[in-house]
Amino acid sequence: MNKMYKTVMVAGTFDIIHESHISMIRNARNLGDKLIVMLSTDEFNAIKGKKSFQSYETRKYILESIRYVDLVLPEQSWEDKSLYIDMFDIDIFAMGDDWKGKFDKLKDEFPGLKVMYFPRGKTSSSKIKKEIGESYRKMKVDSNDN
């Protein structure tokens, strides 16, 4: 029997929120009635070999202020996806398509789960960080020339 409403979950680091993040969050929210964002903690990012520009607390605060987001939960390990899918009876799990295929195994664990991968937008946090770094280096060179 189908549930009356659908719960969608997305996961990510969401470091320096930009329009591609908002687009993915909005599109995910449009798939259901409730959107849960599983946000990678700073410690989990370290395990993944990533370092966030913004702290977990800052990223969480920003996500919670986005109207499409109903709940933000900490992702502290790879196993948290299964834990939260089960705990919150998730109907749809979505990620950016840079992860395409990596979480299809969740459908084996949760046969009713739909796993989706959204196309990456034209903007990425990595690109923004690179541009900020280049701009900073240029400003520093320019100030040394004076």
GIBELSUL-V190216 format. One record per residue. N is the residue number from 0. PSI is psi in degrees with one decimal (NA if undefined). OMEGA is omega in radians with two decimals (999 if undefined). Layout:
n=<N/N>
psi=<PSI/PSI>
omega=<OMEGA/OMEGA>
This chain:
n=<0/1/2/3/4/5/6/7/8/9/10/11/12/13/14/15/16/17/18/19/20/21/22/23/24/25/26/27/28/29/30/31/32/33/34/35/36/37/38/39/40/41/42/43/44/45/46/47/48/49/50/51/52/53/54/55/56/57/58/59/60/61/62/63/64/65/66/67/68/69/70/71/72/73/74/75/76/77/78/79/80/81/82/83/84/85/86/87/88/89/90/91/92/93/94/95/96/97/98/99/100/101/102/103/104/105/106/107/108/109/110/111/112/113/114/115/116/117/118/119/120/121/122/123/124/125/126/127/128/129/130/131/132/133/134/135/136/137/138/139/140/141/142/143/144/145>
psi=<133.5/141.7/156.3/-29.4/162.1/141.3/130.1/143.5/135.9/159.1/149.8/-177.8/-35.4/51.4/122.2/81.8/134.3/179.5/-32.1/-36.9/-48.9/-41.6/-45.5/-44.5/-44.8/-45.5/-39.2/-44.3/-35.3/-13.1/-14.0/-167.3/-16.8/136.8/125.3/130.8/122.9/113.4/123.1/129.8/165.0/-38.8/-40.8/-39.1/-40.0/-40.9/-37.2/-2.9/22.7/151.7/127.1/143.8/-42.2/147.8/162.4/-45.7/-41.7/-46.0/-39.3/-44.8/-44.8/-47.3/-40.8/-20.5/-1.9/127.8/-22.3/-16.4/126.0/-31.9/139.0/127.3/147.3/134.1/113.2/-9.3/165.4/-31.7/-18.4/-28.5/-51.6/-41.6/-50.5/-34.2/-43.1/-48.0/-39.3/9.9/54.6/135.9/-36.5/129.4/127.5/145.6/169.6/153.2/-2.1/-13.4/9.6/125.9/-19.5/-22.3/15.1/-27.9/-20.6/-27.9/-27.3/-39.9/-34.5/86.8/-26.8/-5.1/136.2/127.4/128.3/152.6/119.7/142.0/142.5/142.3/-172.4/-14.8/145.7/153.7/-39.0/-42.7/-43.7/-46.8/-41.0/-45.0/-39.7/-45.3/-45.0/-41.7/-41.7/-45.3/-39.2/-44.2/-39.9/-42.1/-45.9/-40.1/-27.9/-23.7/-18.7/NA>
omega=<-3.12/3.05/3.13/-3.13/-3.12/3.08/-3.11/3.09/2.99/3.14/3.09/3.13/3.09/-3.14/-2.98/-3.11/-3.13/-3.01/3.11/3.04/-3.11/3.12/3.13/-3.14/3.12/3.14/3.10/3.14/3.13/3.11/-3.07/-3.08/-3.12/3.11/3.06/3.07/3.07/-3.00/3.13/3.08/3.10/-3.14/3.12/3.07/3.12/3.09/3.13/-3.13/3.14/3.03/-3.14/3.03/3.14/3.14/3.08/-3.10/3.12/-3.13/3.12/3.14/3.13/3.14/-3.13/-3.14/3.11/-3.00/-3.12/-3.03/3.11/-3.07/3.05/-3.12/3.12/2.99/-3.06/3.13/3.10/-3.09/-3.10/3.12/3.13/3.14/-3.09/3.09/3.12/-3.06/-3.06/3.09/-3.08/3.10/-3.09/3.05/-3.08/3.10/3.01/-3.05/2.98/3.08/-3.03/3.10/-3.04/-3.09/3.10/-3.13/3.09/3.12/3.08/-3.14/-3.11/-3.02/3.14/-3.06/3.01/3.11/-3.10/3.09/-3.13/3.08/3.08/3.10/-3.10/-3.11/3.03/3.11/3.14/3.13/3.13/-3.14/3.13/-3.14/3.10/3.12/3.13/3.13/3.12/-3.14/3.13/3.12/-3.13/3.10/-3.14/-3.11/3.10/3.14/-3.09/999>
